[in-house]
Every structure is written in C-alpha cells, then in structure tokens.
C-alpha cells in the first residue's frame, strides 16, 4: 500500500519534552544578573579554564558573562516564553557594541562568512565581581578539523545560501559520529575524551532547521535530555559511557531549548517542508483515503475485466475477449 511508503518528517515540537524545556528556561532565568542584564556561564565552583588564557583571570564561572555565545543563545531561547527578559538580554549585548562573531549568530538566521576561522577570546568589561567576555572567530587561522560544531555552523550558512545539498552532507557527516552516547569528533578523540552535549544539541537543531530527519534522532534527543539536572540545567559534558560529567552551563541549556523554536527554525530553507502536526494528520488521512479509493478502483476494474467480455460473448455470440484468452 502507498501509505506504508510514506514517512513524513516529524514536526519540531517540545512534546514529550515540554516539561524539560520549561525547567531549562527556569534554569537560565535563575542565572540572570539583573544589574548586567546578562546570564552567567555556569554554577560550577571550580577554577575557570580562562585562567590558562589570561594570567590575571580570577573570576569564577558564576562571575563570567559571555556575550557570544552564551547570552546570544539565551536571549533566543527565552524569546518565545519570556520576551521581556529576552529583550533585556539582547539590549545588554548590543550595549557593548562588539563586532560580529562570524560564527554563533548564524543560529539566529544571520549570514556569516565562509570559510570559518578559529576563535579569539576577549575581556570586554571587568571589575572585582565580574568579567564580561566575547568570543570572536576573527583569527587568521582557519577553523580546521573534524569538529561537529564547526560543521553545523557551516551547514546553517550553506542553508541560508540555498546550498542545501552541502548543508545536508555536513549534517549526515556529523550524524555518522554518533556512538549511542555522544558524538565522536576530535574533541573526544584528541582532547578531553568527553562528549560535548552542546554539539549534540546543535546537531539536532541544525537537522531540524534544514528539514532533515536523522535516522537515530529520537535516541539522540532522549540522551540529550537525560543530561538535564534537577535544577533544569543541561550538563555540558558526558563521559565515554554516556554519564553526566561536570556541571551544566548556559550555552548547552539554551541550545537544547532552541531545538523546539518553530519561529527560529522557520528562518532556514528546508530540504522539504516540515508540516505542522495538524497538517501531518490531514495529509496522512488524505493518503489513506486516496489509497483506499485506488485499491477499490483497481479491484473493481479487475472484476469487470474478467466478467465483462464473457457477458458480451453470451449476449451477442462474439469471440472470447482478450482477458479470456490463454
């Protein structure tokens, strides 16, 4: 039957993860500094890795505020349900008048330049209590290597350029790195031997943005949300067995929410349209009716083909019809 051959794309929606999304939003809101209008990086109590980049960096994770990527993703993630706070965060980002990162903003549907380049981190503002940071991909070094996040930002740009074949190739390439509990890219292989959950969220977002159904999408999505803590934050890393490692952070949590933002997803051209849930039901119903009619007409035609010529021969004594000949 025709119906068995049809496999429509499942529309991006929060169910059955609506509760997870709401908890993730609450986590981000709880990390908002009203005075700065920004969300801090993480509740992690350890020493910040930026001390290896800046000799005088003494701030903790809950004193570190990234304009890009964290707060860019946070304002996008909060926009549908908490628009006032989202606008506040967006305005705070704009107030620092930083140049384009030429990387993260493609998630918002803004164009970036290819090829991509490596990142440089900058301290934008500081005092004893906080440091405002920005990451700009403005290095003279090209961004090379098998890194899923690089591929996904490239794929989103290709989609905006209308080069959907290129975008789909990169998404499928990243999908091939899935090992059931994480994405086995160079970060895992050559660096910390940890799986990056923000890369998994970015892959799920990118696939839906371009209208591509991943073969193990449900498994990936279930694993991502298994990384959520009680407070709603999504842990940034998991170990080689797929268990949570370390703390949650704003970037991973916000990206996990964005997977379900239909307005944001609609900014990208699709390989094929992703219909709404109601449209999917109507289409499947129409296909069922069409299939039933097709089967009925086919059976009726075959029956009439067998009976018609025989009746004609009985009535007018003609030779057997074609259907009756051996």
C-alpha positions in Angstrom: 0.0 0.0 0.0 1.1 3.5 -0.7 0.6 4.5 2.9 3.4 2.2 4.0 5.8 4.0 1.8 5.1 7.5 3.3 7.3 8.6 6.2 6.6 12.3 6.8 9.0 14.4 8.8 8.0 14.7 12.4 7.5 18.4 13.2 9.8 20.0 15.7 7.8 20.4 18.9 8.6 20.2 22.6 6.4 17.2 23.4 7.3 14.9 25.1 10.0 17.3 26.4 7.8 20.3 27.2 8.5 19.9 30.9 12.2 19.7 30.3 12.1 22.8 28.2 10.2 24.7 30.9 12.8 23.6 33.6 15.6 24.6 31.3 14.1 28.1 30.9 13.8 28.4 34.7 17.5 27.5 35.0 18.5 30.3 32.6 16.3 32.8 34.4 17.8 31.8 37.7 21.2 32.7 36.4 20.3 36.2 35.2 22.2 39.2 36.8 19.5 42.0 36.6 22.2 44.7 37.0 24.1 43.5 34.0 21.1 42.1 32.1 23.2 39.0 31.3 23.2 35.4 32.3 26.4 34.0 33.9 28.1 31.0 32.4 27.7 28.2 35.0 27.2 27.4 38.6 30.5 25.3 38.5 32.5 26.0 41.6 35.9 25.1 40.2 38.6 27.4 38.8 37.8 28.8 35.4 39.6 27.5 32.3 40.2 31.0 31.1 43.0 31.4 33.7 45.1 29.4 31.2 44.5 32.2 28.6 44.7 35.2 30.8 47.2 35.2 33.6 45.2 37.6 35.8 41.8 35.9 35.3 40.5 35.3 38.8 36.7 35.2 38.2 34.6 32.1 38.9 32.1 30.7 36.4 29.2 32.4 38.1 31.1 35.7 37.7 31.8 35.2 33.9 29.3 36.5 31.4 29.8 35.6 27.7 28.1 37.9 25.1 28.7 35.2 22.5 27.8 32.5 22.5 26.0 32.1 25.9 23.8 35.2 26.0 23.1 35.3 22.3 21.7 31.8 22.6 19.9 32.6 25.9 18.0 35.6 24.5 16.9 33.5 21.5 15.9 30.6 23.8 13.8 32.9 26.1 12.2 34.9 23.4 9.0 32.7 22.9 8.0 32.5 26.6 9.9 35.3 28.3 10.0 38.0 25.7 10.6 40.9 28.2 13.7 39.3 29.7 14.9 38.2 26.2 14.7 41.8 25.0 16.6 42.9 28.1 19.4 40.5 27.4 19.5 41.4 23.7 19.8 45.1 24.6 22.6 44.4 27.1 24.6 42.5 24.3 24.1 45.4 21.9 25.2 47.9 24.5 28.8 46.6 24.4 29.0 47.3 20.6 31.1 44.3 19.8 31.8 43.2 16.2 30.1 40.2 14.8 31.4 36.8 16.0 31.1 35.4 12.4 30.1 32.1 13.9 27.3 31.8 16.5 24.9 34.4 15.0 24.1 32.0 12.1 21.9 30.2 14.6 19.7 33.3 14.6 19.5 33.1 10.8 22.1 35.8 10.2 24.7 35.3 7.5 28.4 34.5 8.3 31.4 34.4 6.1 33.0 31.2 5.0 35.5 29.7 5.4 35.4 29.8 9.2 38.3 30.9 11.3 39.5 29.9 14.8 38.3 31.9 17.8 39.9 34.5 20.0 38.6 35.4 23.4 38.4 39.0 24.7 37.6 40.6 28.0 35.1 43.3 27.2 34.5 44.7 30.7 35.7 43.8 34.2 35.6 44.7 37.9 36.2 42.8 41.1 32.9 41.0 40.8 32.5 40.0 37.2 34.1 39.7 33.7 32.2 40.2 30.5 33.7 38.1 27.7 33.2 37.7 24.0 34.5 35.1 21.6 35.1 36.2 18.1 36.1 33.9 15.2 38.4 36.5 13.7 41.7 34.7 14.0 44.0 34.5 11.0 44.0 30.7 11.4 41.4 28.7 9.5 39.0 26.6 11.5 40.1 23.1 10.5 39.4 19.6 11.9 36.6 17.2 12.4 34.6 19.2 14.9 30.8 18.9 14.9 30.1 22.5 15.9 32.3 23.8 13.0 30.3 21.6 10.6 26.9 22.7 12.0 27.7 26.4 11.8 28.9 25.9 8.2 25.8 23.8 7.4 23.4 26.6 8.6 25.3 29.2 6.5 25.0 26.9 3.5 21.3 26.5 4.1 20.9 30.3 4.1 22.8 30.4 0.8 20.4 27.9 -0.6 23.1 25.2 -0.8 21.0 22.6 0.9 23.0 19.6 -0.5 26.1 21.0 1.2 24.2 21.5 4.4 22.7 18.0 4.3 26.2 16.5 3.7 27.6 18.1 6.8 24.7 17.1 8.9 24.9 13.4 7.7 28.6 13.5 8.3 28.1 14.6 11.9 25.4 12.0 12.3 27.9 9.3 11.4 29.9 10.2 14.5 27.1 9.2 16.9 28.1 6.3 19.1 24.9 5.9 21.1 26.0 8.2 23.9 27.8 11.1 22.2 29.4 12.4 19.1 32.9 11.0 18.5 34.6 14.1 17.0 38.2 15.3 17.5 37.3 16.9 20.8 36.7 13.5 22.2 39.5 11.7 20.4 42.3 14.1 20.8 41.4 16.4 23.7 39.5 15.5 26.9 37.8 12.2 25.9 34.5 13.7 26.8 31.4 14.0 24.7 30.1 17.5 24.2 26.4 17.8 24.8 26.1 21.3 23.2 27.4 19.8 20.0 24.6 17.2 20.1 22.0 19.9 20.7 23.5 21.9 17.8 23.2 18.9 15.5 19.6 18.3 16.4 18.8 22.0 15.9 20.6 22.1 12.5 18.9 19.0 11.2 15.5 20.4 12.0 16.4 23.8 10.7 17.1 22.3 7.2 14.2 19.8 7.4 16.3 16.7 7.7 15.2 13.7 9.8 18.1 11.9 11.5 18.0 8.1 11.5 18.6 8.0 15.3 17.1 11.3 16.2 14.8 10.0 18.9 17.7 8.3 20.6 19.8 11.4 20.4 17.1 13.6 21.8 16.4 11.2 24.7 20.1 11.1 25.5 20.4 14.9 25.5 17.6 15.4 27.9 18.9 12.6 30.2 21.8 15.1 30.7 19.4 17.5 32.5 19.9 18.2 36.2 17.2 18.6 38.8 17.6 22.4 38.5 16.9 22.3 34.8 20.4 22.9 33.5 21.8 20.6 30.9 25.3 19.3 31.6 27.9 20.4 29.1 29.8 17.1 29.0 29.3 13.3 29.3 31.9 10.7 29.8 32.7 7.8 27.4 29.9 5.7 28.9 27.4 8.5 28.4 27.1 9.5 32.0 26.9 13.1 33.1 30.3 14.8 33.7 30.8 18.1 35.3 28.2 20.9 35.6 25.6 22.4 33.4 26.1 25.7 31.6 24.1 28.4 29.8 25.2 27.5 26.3 24.2 23.8 26.3 21.0 24.5 28.1 19.9 27.3 25.7 20.8 25.3 22.6 18.7 22.4 23.9 15.7 24.7 24.1 16.2 26.1 20.6 15.6 22.7 19.0 11.9 23.3 19.5 11.7 27.0 18.5 9.5 26.8 15.4 9.8 30.6 14.7 13.6 30.3 14.7 13.6 27.1 12.6 11.4 28.8 10.0 14.2 31.2 9.1 16.1 28.5 7.3 15.2 27.0 3.9 14.1 23.4 4.1 15.1 20.3 2.1 11.4 19.6 2.2 8.6 21.3 4.2 8.1 20.3 7.7 4.4 20.3 8.2 2.6 21.1 11.4 1.1 18.3 13.5 -2.4 19.0 12.3 -1.2 19.2 8.7 0.5 15.9 9.1 -2.7 14.2 10.3 -4.6 15.7 7.4 -2.0 14.6 4.9 -1.9 11.0 6.3 -5.7 10.9 6.3 -5.9 12.0 2.7 -3.2 9.5 1.7 -5.2 6.7 3.4 -8.4 7.7 1.7 -6.6 8.0 -1.7 -5.0 4.6 -1.1 -8.4 3.0 -0.3 -10.0 4.5 -3.4 -7.1 3.4 -5.5 -7.4 -0.2 -4.2 -11.2 -0.2 -4.7 -11.0 1.1 -8.2 -8.2 -1.4 -9.1 -10.3 -4.4 -7.7 -13.4 -3.2 -9.5 -11.6 -2.8 -12.8 -10.1 -6.3 -12.5 -13.5 -7.8 -11.7 -15.1 -6.0 -14.6 -12.3 -7.0 -16.9 -12.9 -10.7 -16.0 -16.7 -10.6 -16.3 -17.3 -8.0 -19.0 -16.1 -9.9 -22.1 -17.8 -13.2 -21.0 -21.2 -11.4 -20.7 -20.7 -9.8 -24.1 -20.0 -13.2 -25.8 -23.1 -14.7 -24.2 -25.3 -11.8 -25.5 -24.0 -11.4 -29.0 -22.1 -14.5 -29.7 -18.8 -12.9 -30.3 -15.4 -14.5 -29.8 -13.8 -14.5 -26.3 -12.3 -11.2 -25.1 -8.6 -10.7 -24.7 -8.8 -11.2 -21.0 -10.3 -14.7 -21.6 -7.6 -15.9 -24.0 -4.8 -18.1 -22.6 
